[in-house]
Amino acid sequence: MQRWDRIEAFVEVVRLGTFVAAARELSVSPSHVSRLVAQLEQRLGTALLYRTTRQIHLTDAGALYYRHCRQLFDGFREAEVAIGDLQERPQGRLALTSATTFGERYIAPLVNDFLLEHPQLEVRLHFTNRRVDIIDEGFDVAIRMGRLEDSSLVARRLCERREYVVGAPAYFTHISQPHALAELSRHRCLIGSRDHWRFAVDGVRREVRVEGGWRANSGPALLDAALKGLGLAQLPDYYVEEHLASGALVSVLDAYRHADTAVWAVFPRHRQRSPKLHRFLDYLVARLPERLPGLQRRGAPQGASVDDGATRLT
């Protein structure tokens, strides 16, 4: 560390022309600067400067040494400027994965809007309903919904999300609406990617296994089946709220609805301080609730910042 102090003192003396000016730049005394330069000359075994009462001159060795050292310190300053610029202007590659329908409908448009503001970014979007290992597969962030499993990732809550059990009015002409979870066994349940539906009983999370003769790993297909009266389905708010408002679907078992399963951004811990990711997640928190039906009416909560409110999943 002392060697770098000596080199920096020498570079500043030459750059600014006097020991006094260099001392002012480095916030030390002129005598300290003079001592550092003298120690550097002693270590190198040669004089770098000719000193007079009025000015300084470089020796041949000093001119050669300054040329190389100045490049080093110019590089350091450029690196500092680049880091500051990166914080102001996110750049590089942003790789994101999300569930297919939610990603295509809500995340992709926001990513594209963000890219318009930051065209220096490179974007990779990957939509799949498969559980992605974001570290092994090289993603910066994944958008996930519902209850988060324990992992080594960090999570940031983007907005709230609710799930409804719904059926078409035509379906209820053949069977009465259920009022208790035990009554689900009498109903045709349309099964999506999981055969356990999530509820809350007296504030405690509960999962109920459901059965039925219809199954698909597609949210739009599940919605279509429910709209056509084929049975009951449990679907998130962004699928069903417009159909609930129009009367095309009826919500049942509302007393057992899990209050908030949330939409999350999860990312590796080593990405937590990434300015690029920080800026992008701020963007999602500010704009995603505006895109989702019903959230403005319900009053979506503010998301926590990456620095202050991210949740470590341990």
C-alpha positions in Angstrom: 0.0 0.0 0.0 2.9 2.4 0.8 4.3 1.8 -2.7 1.0 3.0 -4.3 1.0 6.0 -2.1 4.5 6.9 -3.2 3.6 6.4 -6.9 0.5 8.5 -6.6 2.3 11.3 -4.9 4.9 11.3 -7.7 2.3 11.3 -10.4 0.4 14.2 -8.8 3.5 16.3 -8.3 4.3 15.9 -12.0 0.7 16.4 -13.2 0.1 19.5 -11.1 3.7 20.9 -11.2 4.3 21.6 -7.5 4.5 19.7 -4.3 2.1 22.1 -2.7 -0.6 21.5 -5.4 -0.1 17.8 -5.1 -0.4 17.9 -1.3 -3.7 19.9 -1.7 -5.0 17.3 -4.1 -4.1 14.4 -1.8 -5.2 16.2 1.4 -1.8 15.8 3.0 1.1 18.2 3.8 3.7 19.2 1.2 6.4 17.7 3.4 4.6 14.4 3.4 4.4 14.4 -0.4 8.1 15.3 -0.6 8.9 12.4 1.8 6.9 9.9 -0.3 8.7 10.9 -3.5 12.0 10.6 -1.8 11.2 7.2 -0.6 10.1 6.2 -4.1 13.4 7.4 -5.5 15.3 5.5 -2.9 13.5 2.3 -3.6 14.1 2.7 -7.4 17.7 3.7 -6.9 17.5 6.7 -9.1 16.4 10.3 -9.1 13.0 11.0 -10.7 12.9 14.8 -10.3 15.3 17.8 -10.4 14.1 20.2 -7.6 14.7 24.0 -7.7 13.2 26.7 -5.5 10.8 27.7 -8.3 10.0 24.5 -10.2 10.6 20.8 -10.8 11.9 18.9 -13.8 11.8 15.3 -14.7 14.9 13.3 -15.1 15.1 10.9 -18.0 14.2 8.0 -15.6 11.5 10.2 -14.1 9.9 10.9 -17.6 9.9 7.2 -18.4 8.5 6.2 -15.0 5.8 8.9 -15.2 4.7 7.8 -18.6 3.9 4.3 -17.4 2.5 5.3 -14.0 0.2 7.9 -15.5 -1.4 5.2 -17.6 -2.1 3.2 -14.5 -3.7 6.0 -12.6 -5.7 7.1 -15.7 -7.0 3.6 -15.9 -8.0 3.7 -12.2 -9.9 6.9 -12.8 -11.6 5.6 -15.9 -12.6 2.5 -13.9 -14.2 4.6 -11.2 -16.0 6.7 -13.8 -17.2 3.5 -15.5 -18.6 2.1 -12.2 -20.4 5.4 -11.5 -21.8 5.4 -15.0 -22.9 1.8 -14.6 -24.9 2.8 -11.6 -26.6 5.6 -13.5 -27.0 3.7 -16.8 -27.5 0.0 -16.4 -25.7 -1.9 -19.1 -24.6 -5.4 -19.9 -26.8 -8.5 -20.1 -30.1 -8.9 -18.2 -31.2 -12.5 -18.2 -34.7 -13.2 -16.8 -37.0 -16.2 -16.5 -40.7 -16.4 -15.6 -43.7 -18.6 -15.9 -45.0 -18.5 -19.5 -48.3 -16.8 -19.4 -47.5 -14.3 -16.7 -44.2 -13.5 -18.3 -45.6 -13.0 -21.8 -48.5 -10.9 -20.6 -47.0 -8.7 -17.9 -43.3 -9.1 -17.6 -42.2 -8.9 -21.2 -43.9 -5.6 -22.0 -42.2 -4.0 -18.9 -38.8 -5.4 -19.9 -39.3 -3.9 -23.3 -40.3 -0.6 -21.8 -37.2 -0.7 -19.6 -35.1 -1.5 -22.6 -36.4 1.7 -24.4 -35.0 3.7 -21.5 -31.8 1.8 -21.3 -30.9 0.7 -24.9 -27.4 -0.2 -23.9 -28.7 -3.3 -22.2 -28.8 -6.8 -23.7 -31.9 -8.7 -22.7 -32.5 -12.5 -22.6 -36.1 -13.6 -21.7 -37.0 -17.2 -21.1 -40.6 -18.2 -20.4 -41.3 -21.7 -19.0 -43.5 -23.3 -16.4 -40.5 -25.5 -15.5 -38.8 -24.7 -12.2 -35.5 -23.1 -13.4 -32.3 -23.3 -11.5 -31.3 -19.7 -12.1 -27.7 -20.1 -10.9 -26.8 -23.2 -13.0 -28.7 -21.9 -16.0 -27.2 -18.4 -15.9 -30.1 -16.1 -15.1 -29.9 -12.9 -13.2 -33.4 -13.0 -11.8 -36.5 -15.2 -11.9 -40.1 -14.0 -11.4 -42.0 -16.5 -9.2 -45.4 -16.6 -7.7 -47.0 -18.0 -4.6 -45.2 -19.4 -1.6 -41.4 -19.5 -2.0 -39.5 -22.6 -1.2 -36.4 -22.3 1.0 -33.3 -21.8 -1.0 -30.0 -19.9 -1.2 -31.6 -17.1 -3.2 -32.7 -13.6 -2.2 -36.3 -12.6 -2.8 -37.9 -9.2 -3.4 -41.7 -8.8 -3.2 -43.0 -7.1 -6.4 -46.8 -7.0 -5.7 -49.6 -9.0 -4.2 -51.4 -11.9 -5.9 -54.6 -13.7 -4.9 -56.0 -17.0 -6.0 -59.7 -17.7 -6.5 -61.7 -20.8 -6.8 -64.2 -20.1 -9.7 -66.8 -21.8 -11.7 -69.2 -20.7 -14.5 -72.9 -20.0 -13.7 -73.7 -22.9 -16.1 -71.7 -25.3 -13.9 -73.7 -24.3 -10.8 -77.0 -25.2 -12.5 -76.1 -28.8 -12.0 -74.6 -28.6 -8.5 -74.8 -26.2 -5.6 -71.9 -23.9 -4.8 -69.5 -25.3 -2.1 -69.4 -23.5 1.2 -66.8 -25.6 3.0 -63.6 -27.2 1.9 -64.9 -30.7 2.5 -67.5 -30.1 -0.2 -64.8 -30.0 -2.9 -64.8 -33.8 -3.0 -68.3 -33.6 -4.6 -67.2 -31.3 -7.4 -65.4 -31.7 -10.7 -62.1 -30.0 -10.1 -60.1 -28.8 -13.1 -56.5 -29.4 -12.2 -53.6 -27.3 -13.4 -49.9 -27.8 -12.6 -50.7 -29.0 -9.1 -53.4 -31.2 -7.5 -53.3 -29.4 -4.2 -55.3 -26.2 -3.8 -54.2 -23.6 -1.3 -56.4 -22.1 1.3 -56.3 -20.3 4.7 -58.3 -21.7 7.7 -58.3 -19.4 10.7 -55.2 -17.7 9.3 -53.3 -21.0 8.9 -52.2 -22.1 5.4 -53.9 -25.4 4.4 -53.5 -27.5 1.2 -56.4 -29.6 0.0 -55.9 -32.4 -2.5 -58.5 -32.2 -5.4 -59.5 -34.7 -8.0 -61.0 -34.4 -11.5 -61.0 -35.8 -15.0 -59.5 -32.7 -16.5 -55.8 -31.7 -16.2 -53.5 -29.3 -18.1 -50.3 -27.4 -17.4 -51.7 -24.3 -19.1 -53.4 -21.4 -17.3 -55.3 -20.2 -20.4 -56.5 -23.7 -21.0 -57.7 -24.0 -17.4 -59.5 -20.7 -17.6 -61.2 -21.7 -20.9 -62.4 -24.9 -19.3 -63.8 -23.1 -16.3 -65.6 -20.5 -18.5 -67.2 -23.3 -20.4 -68.7 -24.8 -17.3 -66.5 -28.0 -17.1 -65.8 -27.6 -13.4 -64.1 -25.6 -10.7 -60.7 -24.1 -11.1 -58.3 -22.3 -8.7 -56.6 -19.5 -10.7 -54.8 -16.3 -9.8 -56.4 -12.9 -9.9 -54.9 -11.8 -13.3 -56.7 -14.6 -15.0 -60.2 -14.3 -13.5 -61.0 -10.8 -12.2 -62.3 -9.4 -15.5 -64.5 -12.5 -15.8 -65.7 -12.2 -12.2 -66.6 -8.6 -12.9 -68.6 -9.5 -16.0 -70.4 -12.4 -14.3 -68.8 -15.0 -16.6 -67.3 -16.6 -13.5 -68.4 -16.9 -9.9 -66.0 -17.0 -7.0 -66.7 -19.6 -4.2 -65.0 -20.4 -0.9 -64.0 -16.8 -0.5 -63.9 -17.2 3.3 -61.0 -19.6 2.8 -59.1 -17.7 0.2 -55.4 -17.4 0.9 -55.0 -13.6 1.4 -51.8 -12.9 -0.5 -49.4 -15.3 -2.2 -47.4 -12.5 -3.9 -45.3 -12.1 -7.0 -41.6 -12.3 -6.2 -38.3 -11.6 -7.9 -35.7 -14.1 -6.8 -32.0 -13.8 -7.5 -28.6 -15.1 -6.3 -27.1 -13.4 -3.3 -24.0 -12.3 -5.3 -26.3 -10.3 -7.6 -27.9 -8.3 -4.7 -25.7 -5.2 -5.2 -25.9 -5.2 -9.0 -26.9 -1.7 -10.1 -28.5 -3.1 -13.2 -30.7 -5.5 -11.2 -31.4 -2.9 -8.6 -32.7 -0.4 -11.2 -34.8 -3.1 -13.0 -36.5 -4.3 -9.9 -37.3 -0.8 -8.8 -38.9 -0.4 -12.3 -41.0 -3.6 -11.8 -42.2 -2.6 -8.3 -43.3 0.8 -9.6 -45.1 -0.4 -12.7 -46.2 -4.0 -12.4 -49.2 -3.3 -10.1 -50.5 -0.8 -12.7 -50.6 -3.6 -15.2 -52.4 -6.2 -13.1 -56.2 -6.1 -13.0 -57.6 -5.3 -9.6 -54.4 -4.3 -7.8 -55.1 -0.6 -8.0 -58.5 -1.1 -6.5 -57.1 -3.3 -3.7 -54.2 -1.0 -3.0 -51.1 -2.8 -3.8 -48.4 -2.5 -1.2 -45.0 -0.9 -1.9 -42.2 -3.3 -2.6 -39.1 -3.3 -0.5 -35.8 -2.1 -1.9 -33.1 -4.6 -2.8 -30.8 -3.0 -0.2 -33.3 -2.6 2.7 -36.1 -5.1 2.3 -35.0 -8.1 0.3 -35.7 -11.4 2.0 -33.0 -14.0 2.3 -34.3 -17.5 1.8 -32.1 -19.6 4.0 
